[in-house]
Amino acid sequence: MRVVLDANVVFAGVGWRGEAHSCLLAMARRRITVFATLEILDEVRVLVSERGSKFKHKPHNLLTWYYERVKLVEPALLGKQRSRDAKDDPYLACALAAGAKYIVSRDDDLLALQKPFGIQILTPRELLTQLSKPL
């Protein structure tokens, strides 16, 4: 299953052991294939450098693992702005380029889009529910 993870989901996944971390575990278990663009990876790096001091442990090893396994794509051209927040459009461009089925986010502006271009926007919990359903 092709998926794009919002930078905040990756940030939470490397920092704490909640639903976002379970999404990274699904990636490790090859239940999902995660795609990103360089812009998305830069956003993850900025989040970790600015707010990573909140972590109880050092996220370096898990982040390195993520960077080595995420599949990089060139973003698709969207034309006009598609989201209420222009910072969310790179996720749509990445998902389109990757042929992703889902974008996983807790961002209300992304979630409000519901299913742009046939790509479903899910929370981490909703993705985990999808993964638990029988084939």
C-alpha positions as a LaTeX table, in Angstrom:
\begin{tabular}{lrrr}
\hline
Residue & $x$ (\AA) & $y$ (\AA) & $z$ (\AA) \\
\hline
Met1 & 0.00 & 0.00 & 0.00 \\
Arg2 & 1.49 & 3.33 & $-1.10$ \\
Val3 & 1.30 & 6.05 & 1.55 \\
Val4 & 2.56 & 9.59 & 2.18 \\
Leu5 & 3.13 & 10.50 & 5.84 \\
Asp6 & 2.75 & 14.10 & 6.93 \\
Ala7 & 5.96 & 15.48 & 8.51 \\
Asn8 & 4.14 & 15.84 & 11.84 \\
Val9 & 3.24 & 12.13 & 11.76 \\
Val10 & 6.89 & 11.22 & 11.18 \\
Phe11 & 7.93 & 13.65 & 13.93 \\
Ala12 & 5.48 & 12.10 & 16.41 \\
Gly13 & 6.43 & 8.60 & 15.28 \\
Val14 & 10.10 & 9.04 & 16.04 \\
Gly15 & 9.45 & 10.90 & 19.27 \\
Trp16 & 6.74 & 8.90 & 21.03 \\
Arg17 & 5.26 & 5.42 & 21.03 \\
Gly18 & 1.70 & 6.17 & 19.86 \\
Glu19 & $-0.31$ & 5.68 & 16.68 \\
Ala20 & 2.20 & 7.62 & 14.57 \\
His21 & 4.96 & 5.28 & 15.76 \\
Ser22 & 2.73 & 2.33 & 14.80 \\
Cys23 & 2.59 & 3.78 & 11.27 \\
Leu24 & 6.40 & 3.66 & 11.16 \\
Leu25 & 6.23 & 0.06 & 12.43 \\
Ala26 & 3.87 & $-0.74$ & 9.54 \\
Met27 & 6.52 & 0.72 & 7.24 \\
Ala28 & 9.20 & $-1.45$ & 8.88 \\
Arg29 & 7.01 & $-4.54$ & 8.50 \\
Arg30 & 6.48 & $-3.63$ & 4.82 \\
Arg31 & 2.73 & $-3.30$ & 5.25 \\
Ile32 & 3.01 & 0.16 & 3.71 \\
Thr33 & 5.49 & 1.78 & 1.34 \\
Val34 & 6.09 & 5.39 & 2.31 \\
Phe35 & 6.89 & 8.09 & $-0.24$ \\
Ala36 & 8.20 & 11.62 & 0.23 \\
Thr37 & 9.73 & 14.49 & $-1.67$ \\
Leu38 & 12.85 & 16.41 & $-0.66$ \\
Glu39 & 10.59 & 19.24 & 0.50 \\
Ile40 & 8.73 & 16.90 & 2.88 \\
Leu41 & 12.00 & 15.49 & 4.24 \\
Asp42 & 13.23 & 19.04 & 4.82 \\
Glu43 & 10.06 & 19.78 & 6.79 \\
Val44 & 10.74 & 16.71 & 8.97 \\
Arg45 & 14.32 & 17.89 & 9.59 \\
Val46 & 13.13 & 21.37 & 10.58 \\
Leu47 & 10.52 & 19.97 & 12.98 \\
Val48 & 13.08 & 17.73 & 14.67 \\
Ser49 & 15.66 & 20.50 & 14.95 \\
Glu50 & 13.13 & 23.02 & 16.31 \\
Arg51 & 11.03 & 20.80 & 18.56 \\
Gly52 & 13.05 & 17.61 & 19.01 \\
Ser53 & 14.14 & 18.70 & 22.49 \\
Lys54 & 10.69 & 17.53 & 23.69 \\
Phe55 & 11.69 & 13.90 & 23.05 \\
Lys56 & 12.65 & 11.74 & 26.01 \\
His57 & 15.21 & 9.95 & 23.83 \\
Lys58 & 17.41 & 10.81 & 20.87 \\
Pro59 & 15.51 & 10.19 & 17.59 \\
His60 & 18.65 & 10.03 & 15.43 \\
Asn61 & 18.66 & 6.25 & 14.79 \\
Leu62 & 14.96 & 6.07 & 13.93 \\
Leu63 & 15.17 & 9.16 & 11.71 \\
Thr64 & 18.19 & 7.77 & 9.89 \\
Trp65 & 16.31 & 4.52 & 9.35 \\
Tyr66 & 13.30 & 6.47 & 7.99 \\
Tyr67 & 15.43 & 8.60 & 5.62 \\
Glu68 & 17.15 & 5.48 & 4.26 \\
Arg69 & 13.89 & 3.63 & 3.55 \\
Val70 & 11.43 & 6.28 & 2.42 \\
Lys71 & 10.98 & 6.31 & $-1.37$ \\
Leu72 & 11.78 & 9.68 & $-2.93$ \\
Val73 & 9.70 & 11.03 & $-5.80$ \\
Glu74 & 9.65 & 14.25 & $-7.77$ \\
Pro75 & 6.44 & 16.13 & $-6.93$ \\
Ala76 & 3.68 & 16.18 & $-9.52$ \\
Leu77 & 2.53 & 19.56 & $-10.81$ \\
Leu78 & $-0.77$ & 20.61 & $-9.23$ \\
Gly79 & $-1.34$ & 23.85 & $-11.07$ \\
Lys80 & $-3.33$ & 26.01 & $-8.69$ \\
Gln81 & $-3.38$ & 25.77 & $-4.89$ \\
Arg82 & $-5.58$ & 22.87 & $-3.78$ \\
Ser83 & $-5.57$ & 23.12 & 0.02 \\
Arg84 & $-6.65$ & 25.92 & 2.36 \\
Asp85 & $-3.02$ & 25.95 & 3.54 \\
Ala86 & $-0.48$ & 26.15 & 0.72 \\
Lys87 & 2.01 & 24.23 & 2.90 \\
Asp88 & $-0.18$ & 21.13 & 2.48 \\
Asp89 & $-0.05$ & 21.05 & $-1.32$ \\
Pro90 & 3.37 & 19.30 & $-1.37$ \\
Tyr91 & 1.69 & 16.25 & 0.21 \\
Leu92 & $-0.85$ & 16.13 & $-2.60$ \\
Ala93 & 1.91 & 16.58 & $-5.19$ \\
Cys94 & 3.91 & 13.76 & $-3.60$ \\
Ala95 & 0.94 & 11.41 & $-3.37$ \\
Leu96 & 0.01 & 12.04 & $-7.01$ \\
Ala97 & 3.58 & 11.42 & $-8.18$ \\
Ala98 & 3.84 & 8.23 & $-6.11$ \\
Gly99 & 0.43 & 6.87 & $-7.03$ \\
Ala100 & $-0.31$ & 6.75 & $-3.30$ \\
Lys101 & $-3.66$ & 5.59 & $-2.01$ \\
Tyr102 & $-3.44$ & 7.51 & 1.29 \\
Ile103 & $-1.98$ & 10.61 & 2.90 \\
Val104 & $-1.69$ & 10.17 & 6.67 \\
Ser105 & $-2.04$ & 13.37 & 8.68 \\
Arg106 & $-3.63$ & 15.00 & 11.70 \\
Asp107 & $-3.72$ & 18.38 & 9.92 \\
Asp108 & $-7.30$ & 19.67 & 9.77 \\
Asp109 & $-6.66$ & 21.50 & 6.49 \\
Leu110 & $-5.57$ & 18.26 & 4.81 \\
Leu111 & $-8.30$ & 16.17 & 6.45 \\
Ala112 & $-10.92$ & 18.65 & 5.21 \\
Leu113 & $-10.00$ & 17.77 & 1.62 \\
Gln114 & $-11.30$ & 14.21 & 2.21 \\
Lys115 & $-10.38$ & 12.56 & $-1.11$ \\
Pro116 & $-8.67$ & 14.89 & $-3.59$ \\
Phe117 & $-7.60$ & 13.23 & $-6.83$ \\
Gly118 & $-8.95$ & 9.97 & $-5.40$ \\
Ile119 & $-6.33$ & 10.02 & $-2.61$ \\
Gln120 & $-7.87$ & 9.45 & 0.79 \\
Ile121 & $-6.65$ & 11.60 & 3.70 \\
Leu122 & $-6.54$ & 9.55 & 6.91 \\
Thr123 & $-5.45$ & 10.02 & 10.50 \\
Pro124 & $-2.84$ & 7.57 & 11.80 \\
Arg125 & $-5.60$ & 5.71 & 13.66 \\
Glu126 & $-7.67$ & 5.37 & 10.48 \\
Leu127 & $-4.65$ & 4.01 & 8.59 \\
Leu128 & $-4.03$ & 1.44 & 11.32 \\
Thr129 & $-7.70$ & 0.44 & 11.13 \\
Gln130 & $-7.39$ & $-0.01$ & 7.35 \\
Leu131 & $-4.32$ & $-2.19$ & 7.87 \\
Ser132 & $-6.11$ & $-4.37$ & 10.40 \\
Lys133 & $-8.95$ & $-5.22$ & 7.99 \\
Pro134 & $-8.74$ & $-8.62$ & 6.30 \\
Leu135 & $-7.76$ & $-8.59$ & 2.63 \\
\hline
\end{tabular}
